[in-house]
Amino acid sequence: MCFIKFLISKTGTFLVMQTAIRLLLKNYKKFESKSNFETYASIINLASQARNGLPTFADYSMTKAGVDGLTKAVGKKILNKLI
């Protein structure tokens, strides 16, 4: 059961982020050549404070820590693409 929770949480978050990044980059390129205004975009993932560790809910804590780590890693990777 623990693996299924982990798989659903990580796969779902990853696929939604992947789609959002593609759309944001596509739309950013449209506005890049327009007049003098800057465009900003954000991807926000929500995870509970359980990522810090709950002794009775280890599997839940593990999935929330994974969402936090995935969000930070993707943010650092796409930082230079102005998202």
BELPE-V609793 format. One record per residue. N is the residue number from 0. RES is the residue in one small letter. SS is DSSP state (H for helix, E for strand, - for the rest). Layout:
<<N/RES/SS> <N/RES/SS>>
This chain:
<<0/m/-> <1/c/H> <2/f/H> <3/i/H> <4/k/H> <5/f/H> <6/l/H> <7/i/H> <8/s/H> <9/k/H> <10/t/H> <11/g/H> <12/t/H> <13/f/H> <14/l/H> <15/v/H> <16/m/H> <17/q/H> <18/t/H> <19/a/H> <20/i/H> <21/r/H> <22/l/H> <23/l/H> <24/l/H> <25/k/H> <26/n/H> <27/y/H> <28/k/H> <29/k/H> <30/f/H> <31/e/H> <32/s/-> <33/k/-> <34/s/-> <35/n/-> <36/f/-> <37/e/-> <38/t/-> <39/y/-> <40/a/-> <41/s/-> <42/i/-> <43/i/-> <44/n/-> <45/l/-> <46/a/-> <47/s/-> <48/q/H> <49/a/H> <50/r/H> <51/n/H> <52/g/-> <53/l/-> <54/p/-> <55/t/-> <56/f/-> <57/a/H> <58/d/H> <59/y/H> <60/s/H> <61/m/H> <62/t/H> <63/k/H> <64/a/H> <65/g/H> <66/v/H> <67/d/H> <68/g/H> <69/l/H> <70/t/H> <71/k/H> <72/a/H> <73/v/H> <74/g/H> <75/k/H> <76/k/H> <77/i/-> <78/l/H> <79/n/H> <80/k/H> <81/l/-> <82/i/->>
